[in-house]
Amino acid sequence: MSDTSNTERRRRRVKRLKRMIVGTFVVMITFPTAFSIYVGCKLHVTNNNLAEMTSQYEAQLGITGELQEKLSEEIKQREIAEAEVAEAAVSINIEQHEEINSFVEQDNTKKVYLTFDDGPSIYTGQILDILDQYGVKATFFVTGEHSDYEEMFKEIVNRGHSIGMHSNTHIYSEIYKSKENFEKDFFAIRDYIMKTTGVNPVIYRFPGGSSNTVSATDMEELCRFVEEQGVTYFDWNVSSGDATSQTLSAARIVANCMAGINNYQESVILMHDTSAKYSTVAALPVLIEQIQAMEDVEILPITEDTEAVQHKTSE
Ligand SMILES: [Zn+2]
């Protein structure tokens, strides 16, 4: 009996031990595996989240970069705009300043330029004497065909008047035949004036004016050529009328000139110094006296700084 119960008890203990060993084994294998699986899953999820977060972060960084770029571009634009505004303000100031200056400097003095074309002639000496008598300086647009009056070229310069070119031959059909002809004639009169007076002439008057309609060559082309030589061409806005075929009286010449002077702030008066025009000489003292009797009028010689009166422009 006791043997049986002993065997039974041992069997049970072994059984219990077996169960314990199996149990322990199961616990030792299953639990870490399950835990590993769990941790693995968690890690995977976390990794996914991290990746998502990283990409979100990167996207945000990108947006921030774009924003920053936009912002700095905007700042740059604004700086440029501000600089432009400042610059404009400065130039407005300068303009206003100039306007104010010109307003201050602007006086109502009329300017009269007496110009004599076609000389020298037998009358040049008398004209120069009259001008001296009234203390007036004028402008002589001379031609080179009068080499008999070489002394007069010098007198014009020595007595302080302006000397300008009016072509060498004054023969329209020759000088206006072609640009080459005009150039040749231009250099001939320029060289002649330089040789006789020592002055390099810088003003020119086209025979017939820049608006003449007889020239066979485009006048704009000739105007351009003259300017390219550093020479300014002057036409006139007041004609004395002394070159009309019918000889005008001195009184008529004076009246024509005075009408023009009354009309303009700056008058460039066309007169002639030729052997055929004594009435110009006769009109001159009366004309000067009438001009000098006016208030705020001055008679001046044309210089390169004089604002040009031009019928035709080279543009
Ligand atoms: Zn002429």
Residues whose N, C-alpha, C, O or C-beta is under 5 A from the ligand:
A	BS01	ZN	D117 D118 P207
